[in-house]
Amino acid sequence: MNQDQTMNHDTKRNIWARGLFMLLMGFAYQVTGTLLFVVTIIQFVMMLLNDAPNARLLAFGRGLGRYLQQIANFLAFASEEKPFPFSDWPSGE
């Protein structure tokens, strides 16, 4: 087997591995989107009751938003960096 065939074989293997990661990240995107919706409802209720958002939920919501952005970039091939849990959780600050 020459070098071109070896590179082609490695590329095929890498794209299948990426496909598996994309399936996992697609599932994580759906779960995270649902969680963000729940945080949104809770924040809305907190605003109604306290006239101010909950600071911890605010930071958590920002982190979820950044996580969703990382997943979307990975799924759209805009980034090769795998999102959490394969890298650090995005900060909510």
VENFENLIN-V165776 format. One record per residue. SS is DSSP state (H for helix, E for strand, - for the rest). D_LAST is the distance of its C-alpha to the last C-alpha in Angstrom with 1 decimal. Layout:
BEGIN
ss = (SS | SS)
d_last = (D_LAST | D_LAST)
END
This chain:
BEGIN
ss = (- | - | H | H | H | H | H | H | H | H | H | H | H | H | H | H | H | H | H | H | H | H | H | H | H | H | H | H | H | H | H | H | H | H | H | H | H | H | H | H | H | H | H | H | H | H | H | H | H | H | - | - | - | - | H | H | H | H | H | H | H | H | H | H | H | H | H | H | H | H | H | H | H | H | H | - | - | - | - | - | - | - | - | - | - | - | - | - | - | - | - | - | -)
d_last = (51.5 | 50.5 | 47.1 | 46.3 | 47.0 | 44.8 | 41.9 | 42.4 | 42.6 | 39.3 | 37.6 | 38.9 | 37.7 | 34.2 | 34.0 | 35.1 | 32.4 | 29.8 | 31.3 | 30.9 | 27.2 | 26.9 | 28.6 | 26.3 | 23.2 | 24.9 | 25.4 | 21.7 | 20.8 | 23.1 | 22.0 | 18.3 | 19.3 | 21.3 | 18.6 | 16.3 | 19.5 | 20.0 | 16.5 | 17.3 | 20.7 | 19.5 | 17.0 | 20.0 | 22.2 | 19.9 | 20.0 | 23.7 | 24.3 | 22.0 | 21.4 | 17.6 | 14.9 | 14.0 | 10.6 | 10.5 | 11.6 | 9.1 | 6.1 | 9.0 | 10.1 | 7.2 | 7.7 | 11.4 | 11.4 | 10.3 | 12.8 | 15.4 | 15.1 | 15.7 | 18.6 | 20.0 | 20.1 | 21.9 | 24.3 | 25.2 | 25.9 | 23.4 | 21.9 | 23.8 | 20.8 | 20.9 | 17.7 | 16.9 | 19.2 | 20.6 | 17.5 | 14.2 | 11.9 | 8.9 | 5.6 | 3.8 | 0.0)
END
